[in-house]
């Protein structure tokens, strides 16, 4: 920074911080350009959550027409912009609209720089590197994306699945199901869950959501531990449980009932234990 005053330049401290972000990013990009490093640098500008509701009294709406705010299950809680720059490699002044997640950055960057993804990592990461280069390259992109919201802790848990233009929202505490067509209703104002024509789609999406979520079924059979390449089954984690679950990511990923961080809640009716909500029966 160059000593530019930040505090008190706008109506709220929140807006001051946004101004500071603009200045910091601009100074970093400027320094890279001055040093002729832009062809050796990948810039990614994005956010890990939707915007805050602060400063709305001054007509600043971080999420525009999107419903909800940071961390909530609605689009305003999770849908964020992402800007890439890699001079001489990525096309300029183009946009992409296909569904991706921040978790896809790992696999994408590995592919761009030619690094193999280490075994046992990036289980949920799907590279979209070819899609950056050419918008027609959509065949290997992810088909769905799960989101989870723990507003007010586990008791306020909600989860959702995006698939194509549809979004299914499930509230385990109330067993409520909502379905939105984001292509026509990005503000999530029209719940389509009561229409029979979507019943089979909702059942399929719900099953996928449960499989992705914090309470998946334990895998059967044996699998390799990424650290030691030993072949074990979930029963292996039942001995020295705390240390083995801590040391081996496969415990949480594949043996949820033993190592899952929400295993106690998963054994409660809160997460329905795989029982499909009545509205989907």
N, C-alpha and C positions, 0 to 999 in steps of 0.2 A: 504494500500500500504506500501511497505517497503523502500521507498525512491529511487526507481529505476528511473533514468532519462528518461523522455519521449520526451521532445522537442528536435527536431533536430536529432533524431535517424534514420529517414528515409528521402526520397527525398522531401516529402511534409508534411504539417501539417495534412492533411487528413489521410495519412498513419500512422503518429504518433498517431492519435486518435484511429485508428484500433488496433494498438499495445497496447495502453492503455486499451482498452476494453478487449483484451485477458488477460492482466495481472490482471485486476480487477476481471473478472469472475473466473480466475484461483485461485486467493487468497481467494475469497468467498467459492468456492467449497472446497479448501484445508482446510479452517477453519471449515467447516461443517464436513468434514471427520475426522479431528483431534478430534473433540468433539463427534464423533459417533452419529451424528444427521441425517445421510443420510436416515435412514428408517422412519424418521419423517418429511422429507422435500421433497416437490415437486419443482424441478427446471425446469423452462421453459425459453429457450433462443430463441428469435425470433426478428423480426423487424416490425415496423408499416408501413414501405414503402420499395419499392425497393431501390437499391443502387444508390449512386451519380455517376456522370460521371467524377468526379475528379480523378486525378492521372493516367489517361489513357495514358498520354505521357510517363509513365514509365511502360507501359504494365500491369497496374492493371485495370482489367475490373470487376467491382463489380457484374455485372449482367450476366457475361459470354456471351452466345449467345442470351440472351433474348433481345427483342427490347425495346428501351426506357429506361428512368431513373426514379428516385424517383418522385412519384406523378402523372406520366403520365398514360394514359389509357392503354398503352401497358403492356405486361407481365413484362417487366423490371421495371415498376412503382409499381406493386402490388404483384407479386409472390415472396414469401420470404421463407426461410427455417424455420423450427421449430424443436427444439430439446427438448425432455422431459427426465427427470430422476426422478425416484421414486424407490429407492432400495427396493427389496423384493416384489414389487407390479407390476411394469411395466417390460415387457420383455426387455432384453438387446440386443444390436447390431442388432436391427430390424428396418425396414423402412416401411412407409405407403405412399400410393400414391393418396388416394381418396381426393376429393375436400373438404376443410374446410376453414373457415374464422376466423380471430382473434375475431370477435364478438361471436364465438362459445365457447370461453374460459369460459365465465360466466356460461353457463349451464353445461359445462363439469366439471368444478371445483365443482360446487354445487352437481353434481351427485357423484363425487369421494368422497367428504367428508360427504355426506349424509344430505345436507341442501336443504330444499325446496326453489324453486325460488319464491320470493315474487310476489304477484299479481301486474301487471302493470309494471314489469321490464323484461328485456331480451326478448322483442318481437321477435327479429331477431336472437336469439341464439339457436343453435341446438347442443345438447351434442354428443360428439364423444368418451365418456369414454369407452364404450365397445369395440370400434374399436382400442383403444390403447392397450387393453389387448389381443385382438385377431383380426388379420387382416381380418378374414373371416366375422366379425360382421359389415356388411355394410348396412344392411336393414333399419336402422333408420337414416342414414346420410343425409345431405342436398342434394338436387338434383340440385340446381343451386345457384349461388352467383353473386350478382350485385356489380359493382365497379363504382365509380364516380370520375371524374377529373375536377377540376376547374382551369386549367392552364390559367393564365391571367384573373382570375375572372370569373364571370358568362358568359361573352361573349365567353370565351374559353371552356365552359362546354362540356364535352363528357361523355357518360356513356356506360357501357358494361355489358353483361350477360354471365357467364360461365354456360354451361349445358352439362354434360357428357364431351366429348372431344371438344365440339364446343364453340366458343366465338363469340358473336355478338357485334359489336361496332357501336354506333350511334352518329353522330355529328349533333345536332339539328340546329345549325346555318346554315349549308350547306345542311342539310337533307341527308347527306351521310351515307350509310350503308356498313359495312364490315363484312365478315364472315370468320373465320379461323378454321381449324381443327388442334387443338393443339397437337393431338396425332401424327400427321405426320409433323407438321409445327410449332414447339414451338416458332420459331423466327418471326412468323406472316409475312411471305413474300408473301404468295399466297392467294389473296382475292378470295373467292368462291361465293361471293354474286351475281355474274352474271350468275350462273348456275341455271337453272330452277328446277333441282331436289331438291334443298334446299329451294325453295320458301315457302312451307308450314311450314317448320321448322323455317325459319326466321320470319314468321308472328307470330307464336306461341311464339318464344323467345322475339320478340319485345313487344308483349302484356304483357308478364311477366315482362320485364324490366320497362315498364311504370308504372306498378302496384307497383314495388319495389322502384321506384325512388323518386325524390324530389317533384313530382307533381302528386301524386295519387288522385283519385276521393275521395270526402268526403263520409264517410259511411252513409247509411240511417238507420233510426230507432234509438234505444236507446242503451246505453252502460254504464258500471259502471266506475266511477272514482276510481283509485286505492288508492287515499289518503283518500277519505271519503266514498267510496262505494255507493255514490249517483248515481241514474240512470238519465242520461241526454242525450240529442241529440246535434248535432252540433250547433243548434240555441242557445243553452245555452251560448256558447262562444261569441255570438254577443253582449252581455251585459258585461260591465267591461272587455273588450277583452284583454287588455294588461296584467292585473293581473291574469285573469283566464288562459290565454294561458301560462303564465310564471309558474303558480303554478301546472298545471296539464298536464302531458306529453301526455295524450290522445288527447289534442287539436292539437298538431303537428302531431301525428301519425294517427289520424282518421278524422280530420277536417282541411285538408291542406289549403283550400281556405280562412280560417279565421286565423289560427295560424301557418301555414307553414312558415319556415324561408325564403323560396324562393317564397312565394306566389305572389309577384309582378312580378317576372320573369315568373312564371307559367301562369300568365294572359297575357303574351306577346307571340308573335308567335315564340319566341326563343325555347320554349318547345313543340311546335306543338299542344298543347291542345288536345292530344289524337288522332290527325289526323295522320294516318299511312303514312309514306313517300311514295312518288310516286313509288319508285322502288319495294315496297311491295304490290302495288295495284293489 
